[in-house]
Amino acid sequence: MESQFLSYRQISVEALPHLIGIMNNSEHMRYSVNLDSYDKCALYIKRFAEQWKTLGYSCWTITEKKTGQVIGWGGIVIDEDDPHWGPELIYYIAPEKSGLGYASELANFATSYATNVIGLSKIVAFAHPENVASNKILERVGFKLVRYLDDMSRNLYEFNAGT
């Protein structure tokens, strides 16, 4: 599948060599999960890769169309550690590709896919308050700030289809 500047394919552990540099970059991931080893990253990715079998949707590996370079991953998932939140938008873009609009493009694509293809009516997302870029992306895509969650140190956002 493709959007304007990106292409998407189901995430798999084969993408790990391309994604490990993103996930274990402590500075870049300071507002999110930081996986400081190949094994932790592999387990994390494998969990979401398995969701394609159980849910019929999950994350994609994201490739920049003009270069063919894997630049990140993301999509709509169910967090196995907090499944009560329901479908959640997540995205991780390589530090050198940040600020180019790719996270917004992915967020738009994933939200549209979730509502128009999967048929989801509600999606959540979380962003640390200091992660200004992520908060702006979510709002630009149509997510509404619900509240700050003290226990997670995150803003909770919701996207409701048709509103």
DRENLUM-358142 format. One record per residue (C-alpha): residue number from 1; x, y, z. Coordinates in nm, 2 decimals, decimal comma. Each point is the difference from the previous one (the first is absolute). Layout:
<pts>
  num       u       v       w
  NUM       X       Y       Z
...
</pts>
This chain:
<pts>
  num       u       v       w
    1    0,00    0,00    0,00
    2    0,11    0,35   -0,06
    3   -0,07    0,36    0,09
    4    0,16    0,31   -0,15
    5    0,36   -0,04    0,11
    6   -0,01   -0,33    0,19
    7   -0,07   -0,37   -0,06
    8   -0,12   -0,25    0,25
    9    0,04   -0,37    0,06
   10   -0,09   -0,23    0,29
   11    0,26    0,03    0,27
   12    0,21   -0,31    0,06
   13    0,31   -0,09    0,19
   14    0,19    0,01   -0,33
   15   -0,03    0,38    0,03
   16    0,20    0,00    0,33
   17    0,34    0,10   -0,14
   18   -0,16    0,32   -0,14
   19   -0,21    0,07    0,31
   20    0,24   -0,07    0,29
   21    0,18    0,33   -0,05
   22   -0,32    0,19    0,05
   23   -0,13   -0,20    0,30
   24    0,33    0,01    0,20
   25    0,08    0,36   -0,06
   26   -0,06    0,13    0,36
   27    0,00    0,37   -0,10
   28   -0,24   -0,04   -0,29
   29   -0,23   -0,24    0,20
   30    0,01    0,21    0,32
   31   -0,38    0,05   -0,01
   32   -0,08   -0,36   -0,09
   33    0,11   -0,36    0,05
   34    0,38   -0,04   -0,02
   35    0,11   -0,35   -0,08
   36    0,37   -0,02    0,08
   37    0,08   -0,34   -0,15
   38   -0,06   -0,19   -0,31
   39   -0,19   -0,27    0,19
   40   -0,24    0,25    0,17
   41   -0,07    0,16   -0,34
   42   -0,05   -0,34   -0,16
   43   -0,26   -0,10    0,26
   44   -0,18    0,34   -0,03
   45   -0,02   -0,02   -0,38
   46   -0,10   -0,37    0,01
   47   -0,29    0,08    0,23
   48   -0,14    0,24   -0,26
   49    0,08   -0,22   -0,30
   50   -0,21   -0,27    0,16
   51   -0,30    0,23    0,02
   52   -0,04   -0,02   -0,38
   53   -0,10   -0,37    0,06
   54   -0,23    0,07    0,30
   55   -0,15    0,34   -0,09
   56    0,05    0,03   -0,37
   57    0,18    0,33    0,05
   58    0,30    0,13    0,18
   59    0,32    0,19   -0,09
   60    0,17    0,06   -0,33
   61    0,37    0,04   -0,08
   62    0,02    0,34   -0,17
   63    0,22    0,07   -0,30
   64    0,08    0,33   -0,16
   65   -0,11   -0,05   -0,36
   66    0,27    0,23   -0,16
   67    0,29   -0,18    0,17
   68   -0,14   -0,35    0,08
   69    0,14    0,05    0,35
   70   -0,18   -0,14    0,31
   71   -0,07    0,31    0,21
   72   -0,22   -0,13    0,28
   73   -0,31   -0,19    0,09
   74   -0,34    0,05    0,14
   75   -0,37   -0,06   -0,04
   76   -0,31   -0,10    0,20
   77    0,07   -0,25    0,28
   78   -0,14   -0,14    0,32
   79    0,25    0,05    0,28
   80    0,01   -0,35    0,17
   81    0,11    0,17    0,33
   82   -0,30    0,24   -0,01
   83   -0,26   -0,16   -0,23
   84   -0,29    0,19    0,17
   85    0,09    0,31   -0,20
   86   -0,10   -0,18   -0,32
   87    0,15    0,08   -0,34
   88    0,29    0,24    0,03
   89    0,20    0,20   -0,26
   90    0,38   -0,03    0,05
   91    0,28    0,12   -0,22
   92    0,38    0,01    0,01
   93    0,20    0,19   -0,26
   94    0,38    0,00   -0,03
   95    0,16    0,30    0,15
   96    0,16    0,12   -0,32
   97   -0,34   -0,01   -0,17
   98   -0,18    0,19    0,28
   99   -0,16    0,33   -0,09
  100   -0,06   -0,09   -0,36
  101   -0,37   -0,07    0,04
  102    0,03   -0,38   -0,01
  103   -0,16   -0,06    0,34
  104   -0,30    0,22   -0,10
  105   -0,03   -0,19   -0,33
  106    0,01   -0,34    0,18
  107   -0,25    0,12    0,27
  108   -0,24    0,12   -0,28
  109    0,04   -0,33   -0,19
  110   -0,04   -0,22    0,31
  111   -0,30    0,19    0,12
  112   -0,17   -0,01   -0,34
  113    0,08   -0,37   -0,03
  114   -0,13   -0,08    0,35
  115   -0,33    0,18   -0,07
  116   -0,06   -0,08   -0,37
  117    0,15   -0,34   -0,04
  118   -0,01   -0,16    0,35
  119   -0,32    0,18    0,10
  120    0,12    0,13    0,34
  121   -0,20    0,28    0,14
  122    0,24    0,11    0,28
  123    0,38    0,01    0,02
  124    0,21    0,12    0,29
  125    0,35    0,14    0,00
  126    0,23    0,12    0,28
  127    0,26    0,28    0,00
  128    0,23    0,13    0,26
  129   -0,09    0,37    0,07
  130    0,36    0,10   -0,08
  131   -0,01   -0,17   -0,33
  132   -0,14    0,30   -0,18
  133    0,04   -0,15   -0,35
  134   -0,20   -0,31    0,08
  135   -0,28    0,20    0,17
  136   -0,02    0,23   -0,31
  137   -0,01   -0,30   -0,23
  138   -0,28   -0,17    0,18
  139   -0,21    0,32    0,01
  140    0,07    0,07   -0,37
  141   -0,12   -0,35   -0,09
  142   -0,33    0,05    0,19
  143    0,07   -0,14    0,34
  144   -0,15    0,19    0,30
  145    0,18    0,04    0,33
  146   -0,20   -0,18    0,27
  147    0,21    0,04    0,31
  148    0,34   -0,03    0,15
  149    0,06   -0,34    0,16
  150    0,22    0,03    0,31
  151    0,08   -0,37    0,03
  152    0,13    0,00   -0,36
  153    0,14    0,35   -0,01
  154   -0,17    0,03   -0,34
  155   -0,28    0,19   -0,17
  156   -0,28   -0,22   -0,11
  157   -0,15    0,08   -0,34
  158   -0,30   -0,16   -0,18
  159   -0,10   -0,01   -0,36
  160   -0,37   -0,07   -0,06
  161   -0,10   -0,08   -0,36
  162   -0,27    0,22   -0,14
  163    0,05    0,29    0,24
</pts>
